[in-house]
Amino acid sequence: MTEPTSEDKAPQYSLPDLKDLASNGDLNEEAWQGLYHLAREEEIQTNEASSLSDIPASALIELAEKVRGEPDPIKRYELVSSLSPREGVIWFDVLETFSDKSSRDLIYDSLFLSADDRRRIVDLGTGTGNLAIALEDLADEVIGVDRVDKLLEVARLQSPDTIKYHQAEVFSTGLAEASFDLAVSLGLESSFTKVQIAALTQEVSRLLRNGGSYITTFNTLGDISEFASTAKGLLADCIVDTVSGKSALSNEDKWEYSDLESAFELVGMSLIESYENEDGSMIAVEFVKS
Ligand SMILES: C[S@@+](CC[C@H](N)C(=O)[O-])C[C@H]1O[C@@H](n2cnc3c(N)ncnc32)[C@H](O)[C@@H]1O
């Protein structure tokens, strides 16, 4: 019996099959092929919304091909938000996988474990404001920062007036020095280079008062299958690249957890806690400015 090519094999995949594939550690190419075929089948049947997403299959395919053709993960983010057929709506598919309830709960629980004065919170890489909204009741003031205007427009629409949004690079936010008690981020650093990590730590330290802390979260590889299945399709590979291996970065650019710790040490911030969710798929770390 000859080995089937991915071309032959792909149409046999159902979404649950693809989830299994992902958990076997074989996700990238095969899952993408499988999802691509499912979308192609849908494209023939209907021009209505795809079961893989909430946009038509043809638009999903076009977008995914463009995103897949861009090797720089930062530019991929930009492509996803700028080419999105319905003004960034596809970002909901992507963002919900990064920012599902368990990851937001993890940050939330971390805050209670080290309860402190949380009057002003800044959410870096806020996207559509998922985390900022979840933290709103813990602070007098929450400010979300993101570079993508379209995402902030959505954030403003779905947030109470007490949350403010500010368009800026997280490396130079322009917000006042030492003006925050807590900085948070969810899914921000995955695609950063080492140089960007260093720039981020400088800015985080600048923004925090002494004694203030930064809590950020990481997805571990175990969570990738969840991402793939809930990413609703063709953007799964984009997500997997950005959260798992930073595969579009050269070895020199890739950062490890120890690089993050060293970069924070250089700006006078030390690791005080790390937290995991129940299945170990998300880890949150907290650095404090002394
Ligand atoms: C994976 S999304 C997470 C969004 C949000 N934290 C959530 O959990 O729903 C990462 C976000 O970081 C933003 N981002 C990435 N690099 C950035 C930068 N250099 N400056 C500002 N925002 C950035 C992206 O635009 C995107 O909205």
The ligand as an ORCA input file, in Angstrom:
! r2SCAN-3c Opt
* xyz 0 1
  C      -2.574     37.490     20.635
  S      -3.239     39.072     20.656
  C      -3.864     39.120     22.334
  C      -4.859     40.211     22.557
  C      -5.435     40.316     23.958
  N      -4.391     40.460     24.962
  C      -6.314     39.132     24.298
  O      -5.896     38.336     25.116
  O      -7.392     39.008     23.725
  C      -1.772     40.059     20.726
  C      -2.067     41.524     20.612
  O      -0.847     42.248     20.779
  C      -0.822     43.320     19.861
  N       0.577     43.682     19.615
  C       1.545     42.886     19.106
  N       2.700     43.560     19.034
  C       2.445     44.805     19.490
  C       3.245     45.970     19.646
  N       4.540     45.990     19.314
  N       2.691     47.086     20.157
  C       1.359     47.085     20.489
  N       0.560     46.033     20.351
  C       1.087     44.896     19.867
  C      -1.526     42.771     18.636
  O      -2.032     43.822     17.821
  C      -2.627     41.936     19.265
  O      -3.789     42.668     19.484
*
